[in-house]
């Protein structure tokens, strides 16, 4: 299973963790691109949720997608 429930975002609302396969599917880019974007500060940072386990908050990914869409629309005008 690629998700975990009951995480709490900084806004205090219920959120869930997304693992790498689901993030890659949603964003549609390679793992190397995600790593590069993270390093450049262009993509949300992974969160360590276990000794060898990382994930992203779904709200962070959703916000990134929303911001990216607004950015692309602004460039087209």
N, C-alpha and C positions, 0 to 999 in steps of 0.2 A: 504494500500500500504506500502511496506516495504523499500522504498528507497526515497531519497531526492536528487535533482539534484543541480548542480552549486556550490558545495562546492569547496574550493581551497586548494590543498595540499601545503606542504611547498615548493615543487618544482615549484608551480605557475600554474600547469596544472589543467584542469577541472577534478573534481572527484565527487563521489557521496557517500552519507552516506548509510550504511547497518545497518538495525535493527537486533535485536537478532535472530529472526527466520531464516533469510537468512544466517547469520553468522554460526549458528548451522548447517544448512543444508550444507553449503559449507565445513565446517571443519569436520563434522561427529563425534563430541564428545558431551558430555553432557554440560549443562549450568554450573554445578558445576566445571567441568574440566576447562572450559574457565575462570571462576572466580579464580580458583587456579593458573592457568598459568599466568593470569594477575598479581596476587599478587606476584608471583615469578619472574616476569619480562620476562617470556617466551612467552608472547602473547601481541599483540598491546593493548594499553589502549583504553578504551571507551572514547568518547568525549561527554561532556554535550552540548546538542543542544537546550535544553529548560528546564523549571523549573523541569519537571519530565520526561525528555526524553534524552536518551543516544543512541549513535550509533558509528560505526567504519567507518573510511574512507576506501573505497574499495581498494585504492592503498596500504594502510597499510596491509590489509588482503592478497592482491595479493602478496606483497613482502614477507610476512611471509610464505605463501605457497611456493613461489619460493625458499626462503632460506632453508626451511625445506626439500624440495626435493633435493637440492644440498647437504645438510648435510647427508641425508639418502644415497645418491649415494656415498659420500665420505667414509661412514662407511662400505659400501658393498665391497669396493676395498681393 
